[in-house]
Amino acid sequence: MESTPVSISTLAARNGLNGQTLRKQYKEVISDYRSWDQLDHADEYILYPENFGADMSLDETCLSNGDVYTILTNKAAHGGRGALAAMVRGVSSDTVSAILRKAPLRQRLKVKTVTTDLSSAMMLTVRNVFPGTSLVNDRFHVQQLISEAVDQLRIRHRWEVLDAENKAIREHRRRRKNAASKEERGLIGQWQPERMENGETMPQIMARSRHIILKHKSKWNGQQKIRAGILFRIFPDLEKAYGLFLKLVDIFNEKTSAGVARLNLARWYNEVEAIRNNEFNKVLETFENHNTTIINYFERRLTNASAESFNAKIKAFRTQSRGVGDIKFFMFRLSTLYS
């Protein structure tokens, strides 16, 4: 079972010691921090070429004060010892590439695949540093792209619904103002929004449908299914767009060859293009620009899940440490655990 890192403050509290004193003792005496071979540059980068392996992941994380670090991890380590291969301050391809190229070429040639999100900077880094490597775009980031496009369509329709309601309210006020008598105004009554069969108004349905659009229909509860039925009945284009999202998920889930997947994606692309919707222009451009790296997923079905998991561990460790006051010492402790 994988152990969870324990903060020095927690360890001190368990043993009745002063947290600050134990932290200082560990840093200056107990640990090998002062003789660490990466101490001089640890706030800018740490590099462990010996942890380069066949399948790697490239991701980014924010440590403190908005500082973003690019992280290279080894999938084979499953988030344990040997997982951390490099951590570089910044996301610029030139900066990250310069550091990763410090690793011997023989180590970099060990890398056969690297998974990344859809960041052009990350993909350029992989091409600069790892010659001959198969670059794979993470399928979940690709799915997220189409999901967000569907949600943008929902937002556009939401503004239309709000505009229609505001227009109806103005018209209602005009009628009351122009009523000839108090009795006539009483007959007109106060404004009452139209409620759908589930008791919600359309603005409420549009706002609450975000949680429907951003996940698979198999995960909807009963209330969400009713809400989706109303939403798609009134906006059939939204139903069609959501259907394309589901179809893309199914293509990624099907156990097919890369050739069949390429054909299925081409057909799916044509369907997206046919709806001629502005929200999907970025989706189409992304598939045009990264068609090969998206298709590469189907060769071995590698994702960036291990990198996301490692990122979560760093954030949890940062929380346990009550932030990152000393970047170099924080990097040292990460290296102790995961390099």
VODREN-729129 format. One record per residue: z, x, y of N, C-alpha, C in turn; residue in three letters. Coordinates in steps of 0.001 Angstrom, whole numbers, plus 500000, padded with zeros to 6 digits. Atoms other than C-alpha are relative to their C-alpha. Last residue first. Layout:
BEGIN
ZXYZXYZXYala/...
END
This chain:
BEGIN
501039498967500080492527512790510721500075500757498677ser/501320500436500460494302509417510569498941501098499880tyr/500064501152500895498066509759510933498629499841499333leu/499058499786501095498485513211512413499876498896498945thr/500595499001500893495348512712514496500892500245498789ser/501115500648500694496754509532515990499383500944498982leu/499395500882500997500003511366516762498934499218499230arg/499420499178501055498097514161518484500568499121498888phe/501116499556500840496001511670520439500495500857498841met/500470501191500721499180510031521753498866500380499053phe/499029500215501068500568513450522662499606498780499159phe/500113498923500990497416514272524611500945499789498825lys/501218500120500794497291510903526373499939501058498896ile/500412498614500207500903510939527554498805499988499053asp/499601499232498823501847507578529030499515501440499945gly/500422498610500200499903505519526510500313500779501271val/501026499468499112501521502122526209499689501452499691gly/499796500561498654504768500893524712499046500614501017arg/499603498861499165504382503176521678500267499588501440ser/498734499479500524504362500135519419500542501126500868gln/498971500988499677501664498596521628501367500473499531thr/499777499908498561499525501757521450501108499040500425arg/499210498783499819499938501771517674500336500195501471phe/498655500311500491498723498172517552500935501190500199ala/499375500900499019495762499050519772501422499639499582lys/499696499217498802494891502034517587500723499139501035ile/498851499139500315495174499924514449500406500826501217lys/498813500857499964492874497269515962501264500816499703ala/499733500275498588490260499946516672501269499167500140asn/499357498782499503490504501023513034500364499845501472phe/498658499940500577489797497452511935500758501227500517ser/499218501016499301486841497188514318501442500017499501glu/499749499483498649485510500483512950500844499018500808ala/498988498942500119485909499276509350500351500574501367ser/498678500598500204484097496032510213501093501058499914ala/499062499220499204481096497881511654501429499488499841asn/499624500587498713478811496574508932500946500940500736thr/498870499352499349476905497976505943500260499337501349leu/499097501017499452474647495646503976501293500617500549arg/498730499833500716473021498460501955501083499055500507arg/500138498945500999469321498065502786501281500151499178glu/500282500566501313469760494691504469499782501058498923phe/498797500575500608471483496174507505499749499583498554tyr/499350498977500825468408498288508222501273499487499322asn/500480500132501382466680495099509441500709500989499076ile/499414501250500502468800495149512619499630499811498531ile/498579499738500248467971498827513205500740498745499540thr/499806499086501137464258498136512762501474500194499671thr/500400500629501259464099495072515037500313500883498788asn/499180499409501065466066496649517841499668499432498624his/499640498603499741463817496168520870500698500677498827asn/501216499196499833462056492987519721500355501488500110glu/500625499889501318465283491483518383498704500810500074phe/499163499126500833467033492245521665499380500193498627thr/500216498621499557464181490760523705500791500984499131glu/501336499585500435464286487545521668499729501454500377leu/499954499882501456468036487186522142498670500529499476val/499319498732500297467742487919525847500089500236498503lys/500895498890499658465148485132526175500617501354499665asn/500315499194501173467353482698524284499048501156500295phe/498788499398500552469144481072527229499701500967498854glu/499636498795499248465776480531528941501216500712499418asn/498768500245499260464652478118526232500439501297500673asn/500275499660498597461122478046524887501190499673500908arg/499200500945499204462046476249521626499880500276501494ile/500645501303499819459116477958519903500819499049500870ala/501011499892498949460472481478520397499402498645500327glu/499284499796498740463575480646518388499022500036501166val/499341501271499675461432479229515584500754500099501319glu/501033500925499540459167482292515629500599498646500381asn/500384499573498650462204484586515401498969499031500584tyr/498923500456499121463443482648512360499673500329501455trp/500134501454499898460101483163510652501050499417500946arg/501226500240499226460215486885511414499785498495500193ala/499674499792498584463842487020510250498783499758500889leu/499162501118499560462876485471506916500359500122501475asn/500853501185499918460021487965506461500790498801500514leu/500892499789498861462279490922507262499090498784500213arg/499205500239498787464919489544504884499136500163501247ala/499848501454499874462317489338502105500770499666501271val/501319500579499745461366492975502650500055498498500196gly/500315499784498589464983494141502974498651499378500352ala/500456498650499679465735492585499602499708500109501490ser/501432499770500164467734489403499290499665501452500305thr/500137498724500714471385488519498769498527500242499676lys/500814500043501213471519485770501397499845501393499391glu/499165500203501192474415486082503835499207500027498700asn/499162498823500225472403487631506680500813499879498710phe/500904498881500312469727484948506389500799501258499711ile/500434500151501391472417482246506205499081501150499583asp/498853499657500848473999483487509434499603499944498524val/499881498547499940470583483380511115501157500484499126leu/501077499447500828470068479790509901500060501533499994lys/499617500131501407473449478776511293498964500634499085leu/498876499090500230472523480152514731500425499968498532phe/500591498653500096469177478380514542501071501063499802leu/500592499870501324470990475122513788499356501361499796gly/498888499683500894473080475613516925499493500170498560tyr/499609498619499718469865475755518947501138500432499073ala/501039499127500542468577472576517294500361501470500198lys/499892500040501463471858470773517926498975500929499361glu/498821499203500329471802471888521553500212500036498488leu/500419498599499887468246470588521915501151500942499667asp/500635499531501243469469467250520524499518501453500073pro/500780498803499676471844466785523494499368500571498723phe/500383500074498582473258463246523392499123501188500397ile/500774501234499800473344462967519601499478499922501432arg/501366499772500468474372466615519290499131498749500132phe/500668498969499205477483466166521442498527500140499608leu/500277500571498677478529462896519811499183500977500838ile/500961501087500185478230464318516294499593499366501324gly/501327499395500147479934467540517386498929498940499831ala/500406499521498675482947465563518639498597500608499951arg/500317501197499206483213463717515329499472500410501366ile/501222500564500571483011466996513387499559498760500783lys/501128499224499492485571468577515730498676499481499455gln/500185500338498587488082465826515030498783500718500574gln/500543501357499877487680466234511272499693499607501429gly/499089501018500518488118470026511325499404498618500253asn/499603501088499110485209472416511738501047499127499319trp/498625499799499562485189475600509608500466498924500977lys/499138500118501172482052474723507603501472500137500358ser/499609501395500169480347474145510958500896499781498782lys/500824500670501002480349477891511609500519498584499746his/499655499734501395482023479051514810499143499156499064lys/499779498584500290481252479508518518500458500284498570leu/501223499201499902479636476113519109500200501419499475ile/500930500444501036482597474072517905498808500948499940ile/499442499561501278485270475948519873499138499542498826his/500158498540500095483136475563522987500480500514498647arg/501003499664501015482932471836522321499779501503499867ser/499344499730501283486188471206524171499026500405498904arg/499059498885499864484619471545527631500590500391498650ala/500753498780499696481579469392526807500927501217500085met/500726499588501204483703466756525083499269501309500249ile/499018499475500941486066466563528042499327500521498733gln/499546498686499516483166466224530486501035500633499067pro/501000498968500262481752463488528189500387501362500594met/501119500113499069484966461480528270499003501113499685thr/500155498943499004487118461407525153498854499675500952glu/499011500128498938488259458342523222499896501048501088gly/498791499272500411486421459224519991501085499974501077asn/499320500659501118483828456509520555501252500725499510glu/500810500076501203482922457860523999500827499438498852met/499408499306501144484758457096527188499135499776498771arg/500434500524501294483037456268530448500616500838498883glu/501042499233500690485062457269533477499650499361498661pro/499614499798501385486931454519535341498888500778499292gln/500943499268500849486742454426539141500575500206498601trp/499923498547499899489022451820540626498999500647499040gln/498916499267500646488041448174540927499957501502500249gly/500596498696500304484670446623541804501018500893499308ile/500877500177501165486250443197541506499350501317499585leu/499153500133501182489051444247543836499181499834498740gly/499543498648500335486519445498546368500878499980498764arg/501132499310500610484894442073546205500362501429499619glu/500181500537501346488232440415546809498862500708499271glu/498974499384500837488943442668549773499856499543498553lys/498648500549499912485664441581551334500948500761499079ser/499841500914498862482106442643552160501434499508500162ala/499662501361500461482060445706549885500328499112501198ala/500931500972499441480351448655551573500288498566499546asn/499965499914498538483246451029551025499146498919500638lys/498713500540499523483676449895547432500066499990501527arg/499995501449500240479978450413546721501296499374500494arg/500892500616499023479970453835548359500013498482499856arg/499310500034498703483019454878546371499148499322501070arg/498920500994500106481284453920543112500744499874501328his/500628501314499940478133455818544115501051498893499938glu/500447500218498613480169458916544892499380498619500153arg/498797500227499188481943458622541531499621499737501450ile/499530501354500301478611458212539702501238499663500819ala/500943500929499372477205461323541420500455498569499795lys/499727499956498553480303463304540464499090499046500759asn/498737500716499766479881462147536847500325499989501492glu/500245501429500185476202463151536782501267499197500272ala/500784500462498849476998466575538257499761498491499913asp/499095500053498847479740467086535666499277499510501251leu/499089501130500211477352466159532842500952499855501186val/500789501217499818474661468524534168500883498758499873glu/500173500171498559477249471289534523499177498743500306trp/498706500424499456478201470752530879499912499790501507arg/499887501457500152474545470876529868501328499480500545his/500993500613499101474265474373531309500069498481499921arg/499469499917498634477530475372529625499023499364500986ile/498936501009499862476251474146526249500535499977501419arg/500701501287499923473069476195526715501012498869500147leu/500555500070498646475214479247527457499236498703500215gln/498919500436499114477143478479524261499533499942501451asp/499792501432500223473933478641522250501077499482500947val/501154500656499385473175482038523804500111498485499844ala/499757500055498557476704483186522962498842499339500733glu/498931500967499775476155482292519307500288499841501489ser/500614501327500054472811484127519319501039498913500244ile/500994500103498933474495487343520508499375498607500030leu/499293500356498775477523486876518274499027499799501153gln/499669501422500077475261486853515225500683499530501277gln/501274500704499889473834490234516248500244498495499971val/500372499944498585477333491569516877498671499300500239his/499133500942499302478339490325513425499764500031501513phe/500501501375500092475327492005511804500837499019500819arg/499028500864500662476330495479513009499542498544500046asp/499299500865499046473213497389514002500910499043499237asn/499843501407500387472365500087511472500750499254501088val/499160500696499021470977503552512275500025498509499675leu/500399501405499896469647505500509282500989499285500909ser/499034501024500403470285509189509955499402498603500152thr/500358500585501289467414511666510007500929498910499519gly/501435500067500325468967513735512764499766499416498606pro/500147500040501451472596512851513580498527499848499612phe/499039499160500717473470513897517118499729500099498506val/499897498640499465470725512658519426500780500941499087asn/501306499336500156469751509592517377500056501452500488arg/500243499785501426473395508559517020498697500761499796val/499097498940500458474023509047520744499749500328498537thr/500597498744499548470958506958521606500849501183499553leu/501139499735500874472332504125519467499306501300500386met/499509499565501311475663504337521250498843500347499062met/499406498669499843474035504224524689500486500534498652ala/501088499022499975471789501292523677500534501420500110ser/499997499135498821474857499251522758498887501038499906ser/501334500000499408473974496653520112499916500838501278leu/500344501300499440477023497418517944498626500118500646asp/499557500164498614477057500519515801499808498535500400thr/500053501378499498476713501494512139500549499962501419thr/499005500260498956475864505072511199499822498565500466val/500087501258499255474088505987507969501098499964501058thr/501225500692500401473245509248506175499817498661500724lys/499988501410499592475782511642507692498650499357499684val/499373500785501066475974514888505727499917498503500281lys/501041500386500956473481516404508160500555499239498804leu/500714501168499453476186516341510825498906499521499061arg/499109501156500086478366518627508725499301498739500494gln/499875500338501423475549521117508148500922498796499798arg/501133500815500428474743520994511864500140499583498538leu/501100499249500624478202522283512732498904499061499490pro/499826499936501456480245519955514973498824500755499399ala/499162498829500252479930520848518658500267500148498500lys/500864498887500417477049518357518673500769501316499846arg/500262500128501436479666515592518725499103501130499483leu/498785499698500772480915516776522119499699499968498497ile/499664498583499794477507516977523800501225500395499184ala/500890499167500826476488513638522273500366501476500109ser/499570500123501395479517511874523752499160500903499100val/498642499468500167478839513112527280500418500016498536thr/500033498546499764475069512604527217501364500637499734asp/500619499348501146475402509154525615499980501513500161ser/501320499459499671477835508007528278499436500752498810ser/501000500650500852480694506096526667498588500504500297val/501238500457499377483704507977528010499050499387498992gly/499796500792498786486532510057526539498659499670500630arg/500512499360498787485591511199523061500208499086501194val/499630500956498962487334510484519756499685500678501325met/500108499571498602486006512157516636500436498879500919ala/500874498822499934486209512102512838499865500527501424ala/500334499617498621489145509727512358499199501295500016leu/500872500998499357489097508218508854499512500463501373ala/501398499598500064490387511276506991499043499035500665gly/500191498590499687493782509761506309498541500393499787arg/498847499147500271493573505978506275499765501439500426gly/498985500094498957491212503383507765501232500841499779gly/499413501353499960489154502921504608501175499910500981his/498547499827499907488565506687504257500738498669500083ala/499441499714501326485008506106502981501523500118500016ala/499746501230500760484004504424506254500742500271498690lys/500602499874501325484392507634508272500366498769499174asn/499132500083501170485125507041511945499188500045498712thr/500825499825501189483561508012515282500929500017498790leu/499339499598501244485387506651518317498988500075498865ile/500917500250501098484133506434521911500604500588498726thr/500293498894500904486968506303524431499031499532498910tyr/500642500411501248487306503987527421499647501246499190val/500711498883500633489812504723530183499446499550498642asp/501442500221500035490645501435531935499201501126499392gly/500568499874498645494136502559532889498481499878500009asn/499118500332498884495029502993529224499258500197501313ser/498637499544500244493468503315525753500952499587501119leu/499370499690498702490271501271525833501450500388499739cys/498726500675499762488246501363522619500544500426501353thr/499289499560498797484715502227521537501290499218500143glu/499453501137499251482741502127518292500663500541501249asp/499794499599498610480641504362516053500427498772500788leu/500031501095499032480864503946512283500274500556501389ser/499117499924498843480067506484509555499849498758500874met/500061501268499259478613506467506053501041500008501104asp/501316500635500135477746509770504373499866498765500871ala/500402500385501346480762511685505625498669499281500010gly/501335500591500011482078513557508642499622499705498547phe/499921501419500353485819514140508240498662499285500101asn/499756500100501440485458517931508104500096498549499532glu/501261499997500748483864517735511559500189499848498491pro/499692499562501362487230516761513084498734499929499155tyr/501155499916500894486857516457516871500414500582498651leu/499527499344501222489310515433519579498853499910499000ile/500566500290501321488122514693523089500813500656498904tyr/501431500227499842488943514607526800499318499692498659glu/500168501150499108492731514211526712498525499674500230asp/499724501272500676492823516403523604499856498786500905ala/501015500968499574491080519339525319500266498584499473his/500589499685498689493739522039525302499061498923500503asp/499149500373498874495743520449522477499315500193501350leu/500805500822499090493003520583519869500747499639501285gln/501215499294499587494372523471517791499121499199500951asp/501151500806500419497859521957517689498721500635500535trp/500943499074500650500409524734518234498745499286499500ser/500304498897499090502415522777520805499036501013499395arg/500791500395498832502198519566518736499588501190500856tyr/500823498825499689503365521084515455499151499769501246asp/501432500059500310506147518521515192499307501323500306ser/500231500427501382509907519034515012498524500064499620ile/499394499183501052510442521105518147499547499629498598val/499868498588499670508652520003521335500473500879498833glu/501159499427499316507256516581520500500107501518500124lys/501158500057500897509821515547517915498806500723500623tyr/499764499078501107512714516750520049498798500039499053gln/500157498639499475511318515018523145500175501036498887lys/501403499809499669510847511734521275499751501433500475arg/500715499779501254514294512027519742498522500258500250leu/499601498692500536515869512473523167499236500318498725thr/500631498963499185513911509615524697500312501393499460gln/501446499955500203514845507256521886499314501122500746gly/500649500272498723518568508036521909498490500204499840asn/500279498855499138519818507879518349499378499541501313leu/498978499884498965521537505170516318499813501175500926gly/499056498952500367519369505688513245501051500272501082asn/499525500231501365517360502476513385501092500997499608arg/499103501155499986517082502763517175500597499747498620ala/498738499596499368515630506269516899501009498860499962ala/499319499113500940512963505155514424501358500427500556leu/499512500848501092512021502266516697500796500829499006thr/498895500801499453511756504579519707500613499125498925ser/498831499124499945509676507060517689501208499226500519ile/499835499288498730507212504302516868501271500831499960ser/498775500423499341506568503453513224500164500808501276val/499370498982499166503050503661511801501222499439500719pro/500220500284498591502406500977509163500701501054500837thr/498806500057499171502082502171505585499627499754501450ser/500115499200498778499076501310503432501239499829500860glu/500000500850498799500000500000500000500000500880501244met/
END
